[in-house]
């Protein structure tokens, strides 16, 4: 396989974990001698097909073709009824884009997508396509089932829970693999020993998910209960969130123990992981994606940086590779969180043996092998 067409309804550039995952996977496809063409909609004012701007934003050097496709559709432009316009626009864009690509691309070429509608329409043409499934909607399982009836259609489930939930209704053959996220180890080629502050915690990522808080206030309340030597670094907050948190931590009397940082590019993330010793995975049980399906990029970044990890006790976190090394706490239970932190004090970690298992290079090789089967 020499050419891969990555077709997605995502927009670029963006600070989202999803867009970072897409570009990171593309980087390692290229490193494994695959020529990649990225097709995506120009649906935001910030969207660009300038590959040099994308490479700079995502801190990569590898060359790929970026094809931004016009998006004369409501989503991204009309602010009301956002969910409805997303569904309609996604459907129309996918249909037109796949029709165009089917007639343009040689029948032997491969496709990769994170869009259920792109997967469905490519499957109708019986093209060689892999769909990477991160969560479900009401119609997604149906679209997947219809698509997998075609012999050239395959699926990657991001974790075992996604596969099991699909199998409750539909039968799987040999056209699937389960493959967690990974980490770009090139950003973590530093000595993780003797650089850690054993009392520094870090949370990296967006402070909200699906419009709801991930539980940052809980994290601040827990810090109040911890010994004063403990500090917390938060990376990824928006300006409005930083302003709110500055007021909040001052009210709580912990302003000297909380260090706030805005959104950073992919390369700068690793710099923030040099000194902390504990990485925090926190989320809300308000949606099934968080409780069952997520495979968070930050988890693999924490592992690569040699951090101890504390996580809210959800099935999705229990399902992560090397989860036996995670210290779990119960959601919204401050005493449970503090107890878990105390247990971590006497634990030492070594990441040397697991790095190759969590690398994006290993992940890309597995996907390429799966495409060839």
Buried (B, 14 or more C-beta within 10 A) or exposed (E): BEBBBBBBBBBBBBBBBEBBBBBBBBBBBBBEEBBBBBBBBBBBEEBBBEBEEBBEBBBBEEEBBBBBBEBEBBBBEEEEEEEEBBBBBBBBBBBBBBEEBBEEBEEEBBBBBBBBBBBBBBBBBBBBBBBBBBBBEEEBBBBBBBBBEBEBBBBBBBBEBBBEBBEEEEEBEEBBBBBBBBBBBBBBEBEBEEBBBEBBBBBBBBBBBEEEBBBBEBBBBBBBEBEEEBBBBBBBBBEEBBEBBEEBBEEBEBBEBBBBBEEBEBEEBBEBBBBBBBBBBBBBEBBBBBBBBBBBBBBBBBBBBBBBBBBBBBEBBBBBBBBEBBBBBEBEBBEBBBEBBEEBEEEEBEBEEBBEEBBBBBBBBBBBEBBEE
